[in-house]
């Protein structure tokens, strides 16, 4: 008879256990292949309610690979992309959601958010429609967005009316106070702007845009240490968001602290990998330090994804001018001047 020995415990521990772990891991990673589109969407919707936007985006990519025409997934993708500041992707998803017959009010609102985030104020205003059926906080959000777009177009009286109507529609919605703070800031009334932003924060203490604006207002007054504290509070309240880190980077750029800029950008990229704002800030940092070739590499990466981002087009023109590439510089700077005729920096270059 053959001498059949039982496998040793050592063999099981070193050979079979890792194999079992690998098998379980592969099974878990492949689970979503067997989920329906509706199941993937429902899971993403639940994650969205928990504020897990990055996970939502990943989940919905899987859903849309299965069914590119799933309108609810397109709409929720637009929301998540807007939340993380990827406005170009949000615009594409919202437009696709509208095309596929998603709720027109919701998809139109997300499209308007995306356009506003890209500085396309008139298009945002056109997309943010006040439908007769809207009321309460939903109506207030549309009105605040319209006010922000009007403010971007320097239509101050119209913006004032929009923010006032938003406050009337939903007195507890923080956005109307945030809008009033922006309005006061445009009117150089720093005290009123700070009063309104504090009201907004009282209504929604975790709201990222309010915390960021508070930091912006303090920085504009030269209160840099208080501004840093405000941005750090925003980081604490929203640990998975990159924007507070990038605001810190902006402040460090003004203070000409290149190492601090790099650290802040790195933290932002870790919070939200793949964003373009970090590359833009690194380009500005390198340009400020006269590292023009490095700056160009960063800004070209941004423009490949967002070719119409005017601040990046302007910076690309400035970099080309510094490198003596006159034709390329002129082409980029003329694009900026065509869009913003009163941009004196572009004209001077």
C-alpha positions as CSV (number, residue, x, y, z in Angstrom):
1,X,0.0,0.0,0.0
2,X,1.1,3.5,-0.7
3,X,2.0,5.6,2.4
4,X,-0.6,8.4,2.2
5,X,0.4,11.1,4.6
6,X,-2.1,13.9,5.6
7,X,-1.0,17.4,4.5
8,X,0.8,19.2,7.2
9,X,-0.6,22.2,8.9
10,X,2.4,24.2,7.6
11,X,1.4,23.2,4.0
12,X,-2.2,24.3,4.6
13,X,-1.1,27.6,6.2
14,X,1.5,28.5,3.5
15,X,-0.3,27.2,0.4
16,X,-4.0,26.6,0.8
17,X,-4.8,29.7,3.0
18,X,-3.4,32.3,0.5
19,X,-5.2,30.5,-2.3
20,X,-8.4,30.7,-0.4
21,X,-7.9,34.4,0.4
22,X,-7.1,35.0,-3.3
23,X,-10.2,33.2,-4.3
24,X,-12.4,35.2,-1.9
25,X,-10.9,38.4,-3.1
26,X,-11.4,37.6,-6.7
27,X,-15.0,36.6,-5.9
28,X,-15.7,39.8,-4.1
29,X,-14.1,41.9,-6.9
30,X,-16.1,40.1,-9.5
31,X,-19.4,40.4,-7.6
32,X,-20.5,43.5,-9.4
33,X,-20.3,41.6,-12.7
34,X,-23.3,39.6,-11.6
35,X,-25.3,42.6,-10.3
36,X,-28.1,44.1,-12.3
37,X,-28.0,47.7,-13.4
38,X,-30.8,48.5,-11.0
39,X,-28.9,46.8,-8.1
40,X,-25.7,48.8,-8.9
41,X,-27.7,52.0,-9.1
42,X,-29.5,51.4,-5.8
43,X,-26.2,50.7,-4.1
44,X,-24.7,53.9,-5.5
45,X,-27.8,55.9,-4.4
46,X,-27.3,54.5,-0.8
47,X,-23.6,55.5,-0.9
48,X,-24.5,58.9,-2.2
49,X,-26.7,59.5,0.9
50,X,-23.6,58.7,3.0
51,X,-21.5,61.3,1.1
52,X,-19.3,58.6,-0.5
53,X,-19.2,60.4,-3.9
54,X,-16.0,58.7,-5.1
55,X,-17.5,55.3,-4.5
56,X,-20.7,56.4,-6.2
57,X,-18.8,57.4,-9.4
58,X,-17.0,54.1,-9.5
59,X,-20.2,52.1,-9.0
60,X,-22.1,54.0,-11.6
61,X,-19.3,53.5,-14.2
62,X,-20.0,49.8,-13.8
63,X,-23.7,50.3,-14.1
64,X,-23.3,52.4,-17.3
65,X,-21.0,49.8,-18.8
66,X,-23.9,47.4,-18.6
67,X,-26.5,49.9,-19.8
68,X,-25.2,53.2,-21.2
69,X,-28.8,54.4,-21.6
70,X,-29.7,54.1,-17.9
71,X,-31.0,57.6,-17.3
72,X,-31.0,57.5,-13.4
73,X,-27.4,56.4,-13.4
74,X,-26.5,59.3,-15.7
75,X,-28.3,61.8,-13.5
76,X,-26.7,60.5,-10.2
77,X,-23.3,60.6,-11.9
78,X,-23.8,64.2,-12.8
79,X,-24.7,65.0,-9.1
80,X,-21.6,63.1,-7.8
81,X,-19.3,64.7,-10.3
82,X,-20.7,68.2,-9.5
83,X,-20.1,67.5,-5.8
84,X,-16.5,66.7,-6.3
85,X,-15.9,69.6,-8.6
86,X,-15.4,67.6,-11.9
87,X,-17.7,70.0,-13.7
88,X,-16.7,68.9,-17.3
89,X,-17.7,65.3,-16.5
90,X,-20.9,66.5,-14.7
91,X,-21.9,68.5,-17.8
92,X,-21.6,65.5,-20.1
93,X,-23.5,63.2,-17.7
94,X,-26.3,65.8,-17.1
95,X,-26.7,66.4,-20.9
96,X,-26.9,62.7,-21.5
97,X,-29.4,62.3,-18.7
98,X,-31.6,64.9,-20.3
99,X,-31.2,63.3,-23.7
100,X,-32.3,59.9,-22.2
101,X,-35.4,61.4,-20.6
102,X,-34.4,61.8,-17.0
103,X,-36.4,64.3,-14.8
104,X,-35.9,67.5,-16.7
105,X,-35.9,69.7,-13.6
106,X,-33.3,67.7,-11.8
107,X,-31.1,67.1,-14.8
108,X,-31.4,70.7,-15.9
109,X,-30.3,71.8,-12.4
110,X,-27.2,69.6,-12.5
111,X,-26.4,70.8,-15.9
112,X,-26.7,74.4,-14.6
113,X,-24.4,73.6,-11.7
114,X,-21.8,72.1,-14.0
115,X,-21.9,75.1,-16.3
116,X,-21.7,77.5,-13.4
117,X,-18.7,75.6,-12.0
118,X,-16.9,76.2,-15.4
119,X,-17.7,79.9,-15.4
120,X,-20.2,79.7,-18.2
121,X,-22.6,82.0,-16.4
122,X,-25.1,82.8,-19.2
123,X,-25.5,79.1,-20.2
124,X,-25.9,78.2,-16.5
125,X,-28.6,80.9,-16.2
126,X,-30.4,79.5,-19.3
127,X,-30.3,75.9,-17.9
128,X,-31.5,76.8,-14.4
129,X,-35.2,77.1,-15.1
130,X,-37.8,78.0,-12.5
131,X,-40.5,75.4,-13.2
132,X,-44.1,76.2,-11.9
133,X,-44.1,72.9,-10.0
134,X,-41.0,73.7,-7.9
135,X,-41.4,74.8,-4.3
136,X,-39.6,74.9,-0.9
137,X,-35.9,74.0,-0.8
138,X,-35.9,72.6,-4.3
139,X,-37.0,76.0,-5.7
140,X,-34.6,77.8,-3.4
141,X,-31.7,75.9,-4.7
142,X,-32.6,76.8,-8.3
143,X,-33.0,80.5,-7.4
144,X,-29.7,80.6,-5.6
145,X,-28.0,79.0,-8.6
146,X,-29.6,81.6,-10.8
147,X,-28.4,84.3,-8.4
148,X,-24.8,83.0,-8.6
149,X,-24.9,83.0,-12.4
150,X,-26.4,86.5,-12.4
151,X,-23.7,87.7,-10.0
152,X,-21.1,86.2,-12.4
153,X,-22.6,88.2,-15.2
154,X,-22.5,91.3,-12.9
155,X,-26.3,91.5,-13.0
156,X,-26.3,92.6,-9.3
157,X,-30.0,93.7,-9.0
158,X,-31.2,90.5,-10.6
159,X,-29.0,88.4,-8.3
160,X,-30.3,90.3,-5.3
161,X,-33.9,89.5,-6.3
162,X,-33.0,85.8,-6.8
163,X,-31.4,85.4,-3.4
164,X,-34.4,87.2,-1.7
165,X,-36.8,84.9,-3.5
166,X,-34.8,81.9,-2.4
167,X,-34.9,83.1,1.3
168,X,-38.7,83.5,0.9
169,X,-39.1,80.0,-0.6
170,X,-37.1,78.2,2.1
171,X,-36.0,80.3,5.1
172,X,-33.9,77.5,6.6
173,X,-31.9,76.8,3.4
174,X,-28.4,78.0,4.0
175,X,-27.8,78.8,0.3
176,X,-29.7,82.1,0.3
177,X,-27.5,83.4,3.1
178,X,-24.5,82.2,1.2
179,X,-25.7,84.1,-1.8
180,X,-26.3,87.3,0.2
181,X,-22.7,86.9,1.5
182,X,-21.4,86.8,-2.1
183,X,-23.5,89.8,-3.0
184,X,-22.2,91.8,0.0
185,X,-18.6,90.8,-1.0
186,X,-19.1,92.1,-4.5
187,X,-20.3,95.3,-3.0
188,X,-17.2,95.5,-0.8
189,X,-19.2,95.3,2.4
190,X,-17.0,92.9,4.3
191,X,-18.9,93.1,7.6
192,X,-22.2,92.3,6.0
193,X,-20.6,89.5,4.0
194,X,-19.2,87.9,7.2
195,X,-22.5,88.3,9.0
196,X,-24.4,86.5,6.2
197,X,-21.8,83.7,5.9
198,X,-22.0,83.1,9.7
199,X,-25.8,82.8,9.3
200,X,-25.2,80.3,6.5
201,X,-22.8,78.3,8.7
202,X,-25.4,78.3,11.5
203,X,-27.9,76.8,9.2
204,X,-25.6,74.1,7.8
205,X,-22.3,73.8,9.8
206,X,-20.8,71.2,7.5
207,X,-21.6,72.8,4.2
208,X,-18.3,73.0,2.3
209,X,-19.1,76.1,0.2
210,X,-20.0,78.2,3.2
211,X,-16.8,77.2,5.0
212,X,-14.7,77.9,1.9
213,X,-16.3,81.3,1.4
214,X,-15.5,82.3,5.0
215,X,-11.9,81.5,4.4
216,X,-12.0,83.4,1.1
217,X,-13.5,86.5,2.8
218,X,-10.8,86.4,5.5
219,X,-8.0,86.0,2.9
220,X,-9.4,88.9,0.9
221,X,-9.0,91.1,4.1
222,X,-5.4,89.9,4.6
223,X,-6.4,87.9,7.7
224,X,-4.3,85.0,6.5
225,X,-4.0,83.0,9.8
226,X,-7.8,83.2,10.3
227,X,-8.3,82.2,6.7
228,X,-6.0,79.2,7.2
229,X,-8.0,78.2,10.3
230,X,-11.3,78.5,8.3
231,X,-9.9,76.3,5.5
232,X,-8.6,73.8,8.0
233,X,-12.1,73.7,9.6
234,X,-13.5,72.9,6.1
235,X,-10.9,70.0,5.9
236,X,-12.1,68.7,9.2
237,X,-15.8,68.9,8.3
238,X,-15.2,67.4,4.8
239,X,-12.2,65.1,5.0
240,X,-12.8,63.4,1.7
241,X,-12.9,66.7,-0.3
242,X,-10.0,68.3,-2.1
243,X,-11.3,71.9,-2.3
244,X,-10.2,73.1,1.2
245,X,-6.6,71.8,0.5
246,X,-6.6,73.7,-2.8
247,X,-7.8,76.9,-1.1
248,X,-4.9,76.5,1.2
249,X,-2.6,76.0,-1.7
250,X,-3.9,79.3,-3.3
251,X,-3.2,81.2,-0.1
252,X,0.3,79.8,0.1
253,X,0.8,80.8,-3.6
254,X,0.0,84.4,-2.6
255,X,2.5,84.1,0.3
256,X,5.1,82.6,-2.1
257,X,5.5,79.4,-0.1
258,X,6.2,76.8,-2.8
259,X,6.8,73.9,-0.4
260,X,3.5,74.5,1.4
261,X,1.7,74.8,-1.9
262,X,3.1,71.4,-3.0
263,X,2.0,69.8,0.4
264,X,-1.5,71.2,0.2
265,X,-1.9,70.0,-3.4
266,X,-0.7,66.6,-2.5
267,X,-3.2,66.4,0.3
268,X,-6.0,67.5,-2.1
269,X,-4.9,64.9,-4.7
270,X,-4.9,62.2,-2.0
271,X,-8.5,63.2,-1.0
272,X,-9.8,63.2,-4.6
273,X,-7.4,61.6,-7.0
274,X,-7.5,62.6,-10.7
275,X,-8.8,66.1,-10.3
276,X,-7.5,68.9,-12.6
277,X,-7.4,71.7,-10.1
278,X,-4.3,70.2,-8.4
279,X,-2.4,70.1,-11.7
280,X,-3.4,73.7,-12.4
281,X,-2.1,74.8,-9.0
282,X,1.1,73.0,-9.5
283,X,1.5,74.7,-12.9
284,X,1.0,78.1,-11.2
285,X,3.5,77.2,-8.5
286,X,6.1,76.1,-11.0
287,X,5.4,79.2,-13.1
288,X,5.9,81.4,-10.0
289,X,9.2,79.7,-9.3
290,X,10.2,80.2,-13.0
291,X,10.2,76.5,-13.7
292,X,8.5,77.1,-17.0
293,X,9.0,73.6,-18.5
294,X,7.5,71.9,-15.5
295,X,4.7,74.4,-15.5
296,X,3.9,73.7,-19.1
297,X,3.8,69.9,-18.5
298,X,1.2,70.4,-15.8
299,X,-1.0,72.9,-17.7
300,X,-0.9,70.8,-20.9
301,X,-2.3,67.9,-18.8
302,X,-5.2,70.1,-17.7
303,X,-5.9,71.4,-21.1
304,X,-6.1,68.0,-22.6
305,X,-9.1,67.3,-20.5
306,X,-10.5,70.8,-20.1
307,X,-9.5,72.7,-23.3
308,X,-11.9,75.6,-22.6
309,X,-10.7,76.3,-19.0
310,X,-9.8,79.9,-19.5
311,X,-7.5,80.3,-16.4
312,X,-5.5,77.4,-17.8
313,X,-5.5,78.9,-21.3
314,X,-4.2,82.2,-19.9
315,X,-1.5,80.4,-17.9
316,X,-0.5,78.5,-21.0
317,X,-0.1,81.7,-22.8
318,X,2.0,83.2,-20.0
319,X,4.2,80.1,-20.0
320,X,4.7,80.2,-23.7
321,X,5.5,83.9,-23.5
322,X,8.1,83.3,-20.8
323,X,9.7,80.5,-23.0
324,X,9.8,82.8,-26.0
325,X,7.2,80.9,-28.0
326,X,5.5,84.0,-29.3
327,X,3.1,82.4,-31.8
328,X,1.7,79.9,-29.3
329,X,1.4,82.6,-26.6
330,X,-0.5,84.9,-28.9
331,X,-2.9,82.2,-29.9
332,X,-3.8,81.4,-26.3
333,X,-3.9,84.9,-25.1
334,X,-6.2,86.0,-28.0
335,X,-8.6,83.2,-26.9
336,X,-8.7,84.7,-23.4
337,X,-9.2,88.2,-24.7
338,X,-12.0,87.1,-27.1
339,X,-13.9,85.6,-24.1
340,X,-12.9,88.3,-21.5
341,X,-12.1,91.5,-23.4
342,X,-11.2,93.5,-20.2
343,X,-8.6,91.0,-19.1
344,X,-5.7,93.4,-18.7
345,X,-3.1,90.8,-17.9
346,X,-3.8,88.9,-21.1
347,X,-3.7,92.2,-23.1
348,X,-0.4,93.2,-21.5
349,X,1.3,89.9,-22.3
